[in-house]
Amino acid sequence: MKVKEGAERVKVSSGFDWRYPVLFRSLHRFPTMSDTYPALDRALLQRLHALGVRPADVEERFVRGTGPGGQKINKTSSTVWLRHGPTGEEVRCQRERSQADNRAVAWAELADRVETRRRLAAAAAEQAREKERRRHRQKSRGQKARMVEAKHHRAGHKALRRRVASDD
């Protein structure tokens, strides 16, 4: 995000002091969300902000389209290509003939993919915690009894493997 700084010229029409018609004032303006994501609808902007997708992290390019469509598709750069640096997600959109429409669709698809990735990561973490919890919990009385019974049964099979005693 860029911060606009510098001086701004302001003309003042003062009725009593004609010697100083121009004043300078300093300008320091922080960017708003509409500056960072121009021409995107408000709901999508809020969604991107909630997901933590910063415009500095997204590389946006407008490239020529491919496929059927003839001369129009081959000459105009209406295809939008987005790449989110932290996740590595890439989105390429050529659905519409308009670059602005493709751009809105591409940003929405990028938000979908980042959201899906986060949801899957959270589900995997929850599953790992649950697996670890199940692994360390106490065995029930019935489970312990079945385990001891299975060990006795297996020991009986192993006992048959012993060396046969000779009757000398």
C-alpha positions as CSV (number, residue, x, y, z in Angstrom):
1,M,0.0,0.0,0.0
2,K,1.3,3.4,-0.9
3,V,0.9,6.4,1.3
4,K,0.5,9.7,-0.5
5,E,2.7,12.4,0.9
6,G,3.9,15.8,-0.3
7,A,2.7,19.4,-0.8
8,E,-0.5,20.6,-2.3
9,R,-1.1,24.0,-3.9
10,V,-4.2,25.8,-2.8
11,K,-5.4,29.1,-4.3
12,V,-6.9,31.4,-1.8
13,S,-9.0,34.4,-2.9
14,S,-8.8,36.7,0.0
15,G,-10.7,40.0,-0.4
16,F,-8.3,42.0,1.8
17,D,-4.8,40.4,1.2
18,W,-4.0,40.2,-2.5
19,R,-0.2,39.7,-2.0
20,Y,-0.4,36.0,-1.0
21,P,-2.9,34.4,-3.4
22,V,-1.4,30.9,-3.2
23,L,-0.8,28.8,0.0
24,F,0.8,25.4,0.4
25,R,-0.4,22.8,2.8
26,S,1.1,19.4,3.5
27,L,-0.7,16.3,2.3
28,H,-0.6,13.0,4.2
29,R,-3.3,10.5,3.2
30,F,-3.4,6.8,4.0
31,P,-5.0,4.5,1.4
32,T,-8.5,3.2,2.0
33,M,-9.7,-0.3,1.0
34,S,-11.2,1.2,-2.2
35,D,-7.7,2.5,-3.2
36,T,-6.1,-0.9,-2.7
37,Y,-8.8,-3.0,-4.5
38,P,-10.2,-0.6,-7.1
39,A,-13.5,-1.5,-8.8
40,L,-14.4,-4.5,-6.7
41,D,-17.8,-4.7,-4.9
42,R,-18.0,-4.0,-1.1
43,A,-19.0,-7.6,-0.1
44,L,-15.9,-9.0,-1.8
45,L,-13.7,-6.3,-0.3
46,Q,-14.9,-7.2,3.2
47,R,-14.4,-10.9,2.5
48,L,-10.8,-10.4,1.3
49,H,-10.1,-8.2,4.3
50,A,-11.5,-10.9,6.7
51,L,-9.4,-13.5,5.0
52,G,-6.3,-11.3,5.4
53,V,-5.6,-11.2,1.7
54,R,-3.5,-8.0,1.2
55,P,-3.1,-6.5,-2.3
56,A,0.6,-6.3,-1.8
57,D,0.6,-10.1,-1.6
58,V,-1.3,-10.6,-4.9
59,E,0.3,-10.3,-8.2
60,E,-2.2,-9.2,-10.9
61,R,-1.6,-9.4,-14.6
62,F,-3.8,-8.9,-17.6
63,V,-2.8,-11.3,-20.4
64,R,-4.1,-12.2,-23.8
65,G,-6.7,-14.9,-23.9
66,T,-6.5,-18.3,-25.6
67,G,-8.9,-20.7,-27.2
68,P,-11.9,-20.1,-29.4
69,G,-13.1,-16.6,-30.0
70,G,-11.1,-15.5,-33.0
71,Q,-9.4,-12.2,-33.5
72,K,-11.1,-10.5,-30.5
73,I,-9.8,-12.9,-28.0
74,N,-6.3,-13.0,-29.5
75,K,-5.8,-9.2,-29.7
76,T,-7.2,-8.0,-26.3
77,S,-5.7,-8.6,-22.9
78,S,-9.0,-9.4,-21.2
79,T,-7.8,-12.4,-19.3
80,V,-7.0,-11.8,-15.6
81,W,-4.2,-13.7,-13.9
82,L,-3.9,-13.5,-10.1
83,R,-1.2,-15.1,-7.9
84,H,-1.4,-15.0,-4.1
85,G,2.2,-15.0,-2.8
86,P,1.8,-16.5,0.7
87,T,-0.4,-19.5,-0.4
88,G,0.8,-19.8,-4.0
89,E,-2.7,-20.0,-5.3
90,E,-3.1,-19.0,-8.9
91,V,-6.3,-17.9,-10.6
92,R,-6.7,-17.3,-14.3
93,C,-10.1,-16.0,-15.5
94,Q,-11.3,-15.6,-19.1
95,R,-15.0,-16.3,-18.7
96,E,-16.3,-12.9,-19.8
97,R,-15.4,-10.6,-22.7
98,S,-14.9,-7.7,-20.4
99,Q,-11.6,-7.3,-18.5
100,A,-13.4,-5.7,-15.5
101,D,-15.9,-8.6,-15.2
102,N,-13.1,-11.1,-15.5
103,R,-11.2,-9.2,-12.8
104,A,-14.2,-9.4,-10.4
105,V,-14.7,-13.1,-11.0
106,A,-11.0,-13.8,-10.6
107,W,-10.8,-12.0,-7.2
108,A,-13.9,-13.8,-6.0
109,E,-12.4,-17.2,-7.1
110,L,-9.1,-16.3,-5.3
111,A,-11.1,-15.5,-2.2
112,D,-12.9,-18.9,-2.5
113,R,-9.6,-20.8,-2.9
114,V,-7.9,-19.1,0.1
115,E,-11.0,-19.7,2.2
116,T,-11.1,-23.4,1.2
117,R,-7.4,-23.8,1.9
118,R,-7.9,-22.3,5.4
119,R,-10.9,-24.4,6.1
120,L,-9.1,-27.6,5.1
121,A,-6.1,-26.7,7.2
122,A,-8.3,-26.1,10.2
123,A,-10.1,-29.4,9.6
124,A,-6.8,-31.3,9.4
125,A,-5.5,-29.7,12.6
126,E,-8.7,-30.6,14.4
127,Q,-8.5,-34.2,13.1
128,A,-4.9,-34.5,14.3
129,R,-5.8,-33.2,17.7
130,E,-8.7,-35.6,17.9
131,K,-6.5,-38.5,16.8
132,E,-3.9,-37.7,19.5
133,R,-6.7,-37.4,22.1
134,R,-8.1,-40.9,21.2
135,R,-4.6,-42.3,21.2
136,H,-3.9,-41.2,24.8
137,R,-7.2,-41.9,26.5
138,Q,-7.7,-44.7,29.0
139,K,-8.9,-48.1,27.9
140,S,-12.2,-49.3,29.2
141,R,-12.5,-52.3,31.5
142,G,-13.9,-54.4,28.7
143,Q,-11.2,-53.4,26.3
144,K,-8.5,-54.3,28.8
145,A,-10.2,-57.7,29.4
146,R,-10.3,-58.4,25.6
147,M,-6.7,-57.4,25.2
148,V,-5.6,-59.8,28.0
149,E,-7.6,-62.6,26.6
150,A,-6.1,-62.0,23.1
151,K,-2.6,-62.1,24.7
152,H,-3.3,-65.4,26.4
153,H,-4.7,-66.8,23.2
154,R,-1.6,-65.7,21.3
155,A,0.7,-67.1,24.0
156,G,-1.0,-70.5,23.5
157,H,-0.1,-70.5,19.8
158,K,3.5,-69.5,20.6
159,A,3.8,-72.3,23.2
160,L,3.2,-74.8,20.4
161,R,6.3,-73.6,18.7
162,R,8.6,-74.8,21.4
163,R,11.2,-77.6,20.9
164,V,9.7,-81.0,21.2
165,A,11.1,-82.8,24.2
166,S,12.8,-86.1,23.6
167,D,11.7,-89.2,25.6
168,D,15.1,-90.7,26.3
